[in-house]
């Protein structure tokens, strides 16, 4: 049973939350400010929202008929191994945990933390639930661009420092591109089943050719934004470390083109995992580079 719940929770996806929250804290660390307790609480709240969103997504896709035995990535709910109502209740429980931690952080840091936390909870719930789930209107990758970029980096920095500016939102742009590219690859993978289910995703709205063009542009954009942000001093010099991954990006693009040109669905299914792995590697180097920047002051001149 535990294994089934872990598969529904999809903890391997939590890096999409850990990376931007860690980047916000690393930016504060770069200024000589870091509180490990606040950082841990921020990560815990973010993971609770993420877990609740994963569970509500699974529940929403099940009750709307998007997930079936043929289309679902994980079969725990559609096969009856876990009751759908239990998944919904677990989602609410995680959202409640996030709210409790969020209230405490808001008490310490003020209303901006509360405002962003409320938006995050509402958007997590409404992804595939509520009166108008925005995933089914093709807004998933667009909303994720903001929700898992500036709305994580900025508050993580603000919670550490008690202040914030547009600089932290701009610093999130490389991560914004990568997380949107990851979600777009998910839409591309599921195009056949989503069309049969009668929903609209961004990939279905754009079509395969324009979807792939956007996919390539988002991942290239992560590198372009990194160069620009470092050049203008918004990100420190060491934050350029992810540029070392350019050859790996070209290999990923080559695989993606092969999958599309041969219309090989088995390859298309691998795009999501490749995009998630690239987000983690790029994001990790970005965080580590930013956090290591202060050490340059101690190098011999």
Helices and strands as residue ranges (DSSP letters): H 2-9, G 11-14, H 15-29, H 36-63, H 84-109, H 111-125, G 134-136, H 140-147, H 150-161, H 166-171, H 173-189, H 191-197, H 202-206, H 208-231, G 237-245, H 246-261, H 265-268, H 271-292, G 293-298
